[in-house]
Each structure stands twice: as structure tokens, then as C-alpha cells.
Amino acid sequence: MENPLNKHLGHNDALPTEYYALLYLLIELIESQNGKKLELGTKWINDAQILSIKLFQHLNSMEILAGGYMIKANGKQEINHIDHPSINVVARAALETYLVFHFIYDSEDKSLSIFRHKLWRIAGLVDRQKYDINFKGQQQKLANERITLNKLREEVKSSDHFTNFTGKQQSQLLKGIWRTGNSWTDLGCSADFHVKYFTDVYNYLCGYSHSSYASALQIGQARRLDEQQMLTHGILCNGIKLMSHFISSYSSVFPEAEYVISSNPEARNIAEQYRFEADKMSEFFKE
């Protein structure tokens, strides 16, 4: 099973330095907004920070897993390995987190961002209502959330954006299917990933998340540590590219954070180098 991350981004011996540089820039970007008071009616933007933190945690976990492990079996045999399968699973979560961030927040139409944020909240609250809860305090919490859920549904139905969907799609949105009308590939293309690149990478990561035979085949073939390092390198290359896209989106959502990027020219240059827009990647896919 070929790793498309390597195919599209190539080998780079300087990877760790670049990965760390962008990871530290993410920390500074996120911290630059902490403690700032939100104006009345803008608290919905706070979830952009929470998604940013979620993304950072995934990317940090990928780096930690990439360090590898040494296990002693019965105090005798030492087994060294890099858990590249788990890095792939976390990488998928990181990619989807960024796509949600971009889909909701990186829009010039503020009303559309607010509308999409409400759809996303509805989806999460609908999921929580499905839990079988027996504790009284938690039951009351779910009851309170049902009130919030119904309120959000009414607000969504009264939005001008709601009329852009068919009757069937509107029903799906109210049921919590927030991506109605958009596949993950659609969201990837909207975030300026080349469609072929995104499809290859996303399907590859999903294969590991869903325990496909292809993923098991690759795990079985990558028995040597150097083979596992090669696969891990490709995954982290994707992390660099993902961070580069996120840095651009974050500064669009929080323009005042641009000074953080400007004050880190080395990391900024890395981000610019690895942020391949769809049109710039077209040359990789010429037939």
C-alpha cells in the first residue's frame, strides 16, 4: 500500500525542525487570543479557539508517537517500534478538525459562519441526546440541552441560508447532519487542497481508522524500524502541510494574530513553503 503522503510531498531530512517550528507557532497563535474579552453576540467565535486547541493536541500527539517505543517482553526481549498506524488515525482526526474550523469560520460571510456554527452545535447536541443516561444530574443536563437544541433549530429555520437547501436537506440539517450537501472531499477542496491530493490522503488515513485490509497489509510489511520511520515521515509531512493551511486560516479568522506570524519569519517562511494551494499542486497530477 503506497503512502500518498510521501508521493505528493517527497522526502525531507529537515522535517523535525520544520514540524516543531510550526507547532510552536500554533501555540503562540492560540495563546495570542487567550484572555481576550469577547463582545456581546460573538461568543460563538470562542469555539474556534477550542477547535484550534483540539487540532494542536492531535498534532502534538502525532509528534510524540513518532518518537517510537521500546518494550521489554518478559524482561528479556526488547521490541522497538514506531506506532505509525495510530499516528495515521490521529492524523485523520487532525485533518477533519481543521476542515471543520475552515468550513465554519474561514468565510467572508459572517452570517454564513454563524449559520454553520449553529448546524454544527445542533449535530453535537443531537448526538448527546442519544446517550442512555441513568444519573439524575446528567438527565437534567440533557433536558436543558434539549431546550437549547430546539432553540437552535428555530434559529436555523429562520435563517436566509436555510432556504438554499432542498426540503430533504433541511430535514437532515435539523436532525444533526451538519455536512448536508458537502462531503469531506468538498470541504477539503473548499480549504484549497487539490481534489486528487485530498482524496488520496484522506482515503489512506480512513483505511487505518477503519482497519482496512490494505492498512493491515502495510503494517505487516513494515516490520523494520527504518520502514516504520519512513511511513511516519510521510504522515508528519502531512502534518506540516496541514499546519501551514491552518496558520493561514487562523490569521483570517483572527486578523490581529497576524503580528505573531510576522514576528516569526522562520516559521512563516516554512508555512508559506508548505502551503500548496490547489492550483499549485495541479502539476503533480498532469496525465
Residue pairs with C-beta under 8 A, 6 or more apart in sequence:
1 204
1 207
1 214
1 215
1 217
1 218
3 204
3 218
3 231
3 234
3 235
4 197
4 200
4 201
4 204
5 201
5 204
5 234
5 235
5 237
5 238
6 230
6 233
6 234
6 237
7 200
8 197
8 200
8 201
8 281
8 284
9 234
9 237
9 238
9 240
9 241
10 237
11 233
12 18
12 233
12 237
15 233
15 236
15 237
15 240
18 240
18 270
18 274
19 63
19 236
19 239
19 240
19 243
20 63
21 266
21 267
21 270
22 240
22 243
22 244
22 247
22 267
22 270
22 271
23 56
23 59
23 60
23 63
23 243
24 267
25 243
25 247
25 260
25 261
25 264
25 267
25 268
25 271
26 52
26 55
26 56
26 59
26 243
26 246
26 247
27 56
28 260
28 264
29 52
29 247
29 250
29 251
29 254
29 257
29 260
29 261
30 49
30 52
30 53
30 56
32 254
32 256
32 257
32 259
32 260
33 49
33 254
33 257
34 49
38 45
38 46
44 114
44 117
45 105
45 253
47 104
47 117
48 101
48 104
48 105
48 253
48 254
51 97
51 100
51 101
52 101
52 246
52 250
54 97
55 94
55 97
55 98
55 101
55 246
58 90
58 91
58 93
58 94
58 97
59 94
59 239
59 242
59 243
61 90
62 87
62 90
62 91
62 94
62 235
62 236
62 239
63 236
63 239
65 82
65 83
65 84
65 86
65 87
65 90
66 82
66 87
66 232
66 235
66 236
67 82
68 80
68 81
68 82
68 83
68 225
68 228
69 80
69 81
69 82
69 83
70 78
70 79
70 80
71 78
71 79
71 80
71 81
72 78
72 79
73 79
80 225
81 225
81 228
82 225
82 228
82 229
82 231
82 232
84 222
84 228
84 231
84 232
84 235
85 208
85 215
85 219
87 232
87 235
87 236
88 204
88 205
88 208
88 209
88 215
88 235
89 205
89 208
89 209
91 205
91 235
91 238
91 239
92 202
92 205
92 206
92 208
92 209
94 239
94 242
95 201
95 202
95 205
95 238
95 242
96 184
98 191
98 242
98 245
98 246
98 249
99 184
99 187
99 188
99 191
100 120
100 187
101 246
101 249
101 253
102 187
102 190
102 191
102 245
102 249
103 116
103 182
103 187
103 190
103 191
104 113
104 116
104 117
104 120
105 113
105 117
105 249
105 253
106 191
106 249
106 252
106 253
107 113
107 116
111 159
111 160
111 161
112 161
115 156
115 159
115 161
115 162
116 178
118 152
118 155
118 156
118 159
119 156
119 173
119 178
120 178
121 152
122 149
122 152
122 153
122 156
122 173
122 174
122 176
122 178
123 176
123 177
123 178
124 176
125 145
125 146
125 148
125 149
125 152
125 176
126 149
126 175
126 176
127 176
128 142
128 145
129 142
129 145
129 146
129 149
131 142
133 139
133 142
153 174
156 162
156 173
156 174
157 170
157 174
162 170
162 173
165 173
165 180
165 181
169 180
169 181
172 180
173 180
179 187
182 190
184 202
185 195
185 198
185 199
185 202
188 195
188 198
188 199
188 202
189 195
189 198
189 278
191 245
191 249
192 245
192 277
192 278
193 245
193 278
194 276
194 278
194 281
194 282
194 284
194 285
195 278
196 285
197 276
197 281
197 284
197 285
201 238
206 212
207 214
207 215
208 215
218 231
221 227
222 228
222 230
222 231
240 270
240 274
241 274
241 275
241 276
243 271
243 274
244 270
244 271
244 272
244 273
244 274
244 275
245 275
247 261
247 271
247 275
248 271
248 275
250 257
251 257
251 258
251 261
261 267
261 268
261 271
262 268
